[in-house]
Amino acid sequence: MRVYNLYKLLKEEMKNGPADLVTRQSGQAIRNRIEKEIEGVKEGEVVALDFSKIGVMDYSCADEIVAKLISRLLSSEYGDIYMILTGLNENQRENIEVALERKDLAVMVKMRDGKKVLLGTLNNYLKETLDFILRKNEVTAKELSEAMKLEMNTSGTRLLNLHKKRLVKRIEEIRNGGRVWIYEGI
């Protein structure tokens, strides 16, 4: 996992000032810096944006940094990588969630208290599937189908949709002489 300390990036990009992420302009500067940094990230790697030393984050910064990064991540602009947010406080969580919901996006977050939560918008059946994966750590379509009493194509579609939203990793393995996809939480 590659961790980016947003406080450090803020100080480097904006030189002085408080530890707050406010205004669309400063959000754009931080996002541009993050985009340059993640160019060298390997396929399949997880990028963590660490907010733990950031104070206030307003909606315009949340939209400019998080919502735009997630949107571009989903359009494969950064290749096959994953993104999580860490160290959020309640103010940051609230503004990021609004920015994501307005664009129908979602991201996994590890709060300052260590609790993992989903921020943004996700269908109930995908939330249920994601919760199952997070409890089990990893799952195949067959395992999901059996546990949730779903048709195989339904479980496969759910897992693929979560992967396309970059909320779970997908790893190919050979089991019992055949290729199988393993889906795991990030």
C-alpha positions in Angstrom: 0.0 0.0 0.0 1.3 3.4 -0.9 0.2 6.1 1.6 0.0 9.8 0.7 0.0 12.2 3.7 -2.3 15.0 2.6 -0.9 17.3 5.3 2.6 17.0 3.9 1.3 17.6 0.3 -0.7 20.6 1.5 2.4 22.1 3.2 4.6 21.5 0.1 2.0 22.8 -2.4 0.6 25.8 -0.4 3.8 26.6 1.5 2.3 28.1 4.7 -1.0 28.3 6.4 -3.3 26.1 8.5 -3.8 22.4 8.2 -7.2 22.9 6.6 -8.2 21.9 3.1 -10.5 24.7 1.9 -11.3 26.3 -1.4 -11.5 24.7 -4.8 -8.2 26.2 -5.9 -6.2 24.5 -3.1 -8.1 21.3 -3.7 -7.1 21.4 -7.4 -3.4 21.9 -6.5 -3.5 19.0 -4.1 -5.3 16.7 -6.6 -2.8 17.6 -9.4 0.0 16.7 -7.0 -1.6 13.4 -6.1 -2.1 12.6 -9.8 1.6 13.2 -10.5 2.5 11.0 -7.5 0.3 8.1 -8.5 1.6 7.8 -12.1 4.3 5.4 -10.8 1.9 3.2 -8.8 2.0 -0.4 -9.9 -1.0 -2.3 -11.3 -3.1 -3.7 -8.5 -1.6 -1.5 -5.8 -3.7 0.3 -3.1 -3.3 4.1 -2.7 -4.2 5.5 0.7 -4.9 9.2 1.1 -4.1 10.0 4.8 -6.2 12.8 6.2 -5.1 12.3 9.8 -3.2 15.6 10.2 -5.8 17.6 8.2 -8.2 19.8 10.2 -11.3 21.1 8.4 -12.1 20.1 4.8 -14.8 22.0 3.0 -17.1 20.6 0.4 -15.3 22.3 -2.6 -12.0 20.7 -1.6 -13.7 17.3 -1.0 -15.2 17.5 -4.4 -12.0 18.7 -6.1 -9.8 16.1 -4.5 -11.8 13.0 -3.6 -14.7 13.0 -5.9 -12.6 13.8 -9.0 -9.9 11.3 -8.1 -12.5 8.5 -7.6 -14.3 9.5 -10.8 -11.0 9.3 -12.8 -10.0 6.1 -11.0 -13.3 4.5 -12.3 -12.6 5.7 -15.8 -9.2 3.9 -15.7 -7.2 7.1 -16.0 -4.7 5.8 -13.4 -4.6 2.1 -14.5 -5.6 -0.8 -12.4 -5.1 0.6 -8.9 -7.3 1.0 -5.9 -7.9 3.9 -3.5 -8.9 4.2 0.1 -9.1 7.1 2.5 -7.6 7.0 6.0 -7.7 9.0 9.2 -10.9 10.9 8.5 -12.6 12.9 11.2 -16.4 13.5 11.2 -16.2 17.0 9.4 -14.2 15.5 6.6 -16.4 12.4 6.4 -19.5 14.5 6.0 -18.2 16.8 3.3 -16.6 13.9 1.4 -19.8 11.9 1.6 -21.9 14.7 0.1 -19.3 15.2 -2.7 -19.4 11.5 -3.5 -23.2 11.1 -3.3 -23.7 14.0 -5.7 -21.7 12.2 -8.3 -23.0 8.7 -7.5 -19.6 7.5 -6.3 -18.3 5.4 -3.4 -15.0 4.8 -1.6 -13.8 2.7 1.4 -12.6 4.7 4.4 -10.7 3.8 7.6 -11.8 6.4 10.1 -9.5 7.8 12.8 -11.0 5.3 15.3 -10.0 2.4 13.0 -13.5 1.6 11.9 -13.9 0.8 8.2 -16.9 2.4 6.5 -18.2 2.9 3.0 -18.8 6.5 1.9 -20.9 7.6 -1.0 -23.7 5.8 -2.9 -24.0 2.1 -3.4 -27.1 -0.1 -4.1 -28.3 -2.1 -1.1 -27.6 -5.4 -2.7 -24.0 -4.3 -3.5 -23.6 -3.0 0.1 -24.8 -6.4 1.4 -22.3 -8.2 -0.9 -19.5 -5.8 0.1 -20.2 -6.4 3.8 -20.0 -10.2 3.2 -16.7 -9.9 1.5 -15.3 -7.7 4.3 -16.4 -10.2 6.9 -14.9 -13.1 4.9 -11.8 -11.2 3.7 -12.1 -12.9 0.3 -14.7 -14.7 -1.7 -15.4 -16.4 -5.0 -18.6 -16.2 -7.0 -19.4 -19.8 -6.1 -18.9 -19.1 -2.4 -21.1 -16.0 -2.5 -23.8 -17.8 -4.5 -23.9 -20.6 -1.9 -23.8 -18.4 1.2 -26.4 -15.8 -0.1 -28.5 -18.4 -2.1 -28.0 -16.5 -5.4 -27.8 -17.7 -8.9 -24.1 -18.0 -10.1 -24.5 -15.3 -12.7 -26.0 -12.9 -10.1 -23.2 -13.4 -7.6 -20.6 -13.0 -10.4 -22.3 -9.8 -11.6 -22.4 -8.4 -8.1 -18.7 -9.1 -7.5 -17.7 -7.7 -10.9 -19.7 -4.5 -10.2 -17.9 -4.0 -6.9 -14.6 -4.5 -8.6 -15.5 -2.0 -11.4 -16.3 0.5 -8.6 -12.8 -0.3 -7.2 -14.2 -1.3 -3.8 -12.8 -4.8 -3.9 -9.7 -6.3 -5.5 -9.9 -9.1 -8.0 -7.2 -11.7 -8.2 -7.0 -14.7 -10.6 -6.0 -18.1 -9.1 -5.9 -21.6 -10.4 -7.9 -23.9 -8.2 -8.8 -27.5 -8.9 -7.3 -27.2 -12.3 -9.4 -24.2 -13.4 -9.2 -20.5 -13.3 -11.2 -18.7 -10.6 -11.5 -15.1 -9.6 -11.0 -14.2 -5.9 -12.5 -11.0 -4.7 -11.1 -9.4 -1.5 -11.6 -6.2 0.5 -9.1 -3.4 0.2 
